[in-house]
Amino acid sequence: MSITNYHTYQGKDEERVQVFIEVDCLSLQEADEKLLEISNSLKQKLVKKWKCLPSIALPIAYNIATLPYKKL
């Protein structure tokens, strides 16, 4: 998997990191498939918890990313 354009930010506290991946245009279905692939890769390498948004598994009201605090 190749991710070339992304931005990292500090979340609410120092242990939270938010990564925003730039894409031209994806449907919710396509985004969910790509994020599932990313999530499965993270499962193999990380012990920390994470969340990928948007997600078809969540109601629309919960597909909200919080505003980042500062650029890393």
Secondary structure, 3 states (H helix, E strand, C coil): CCCCCEEEEECCCCCCEEEEECCCCCCHHHHHHHHHHHHHHHHHHCCCCCCCCCCCCCCHHHCCCCCCCEEC
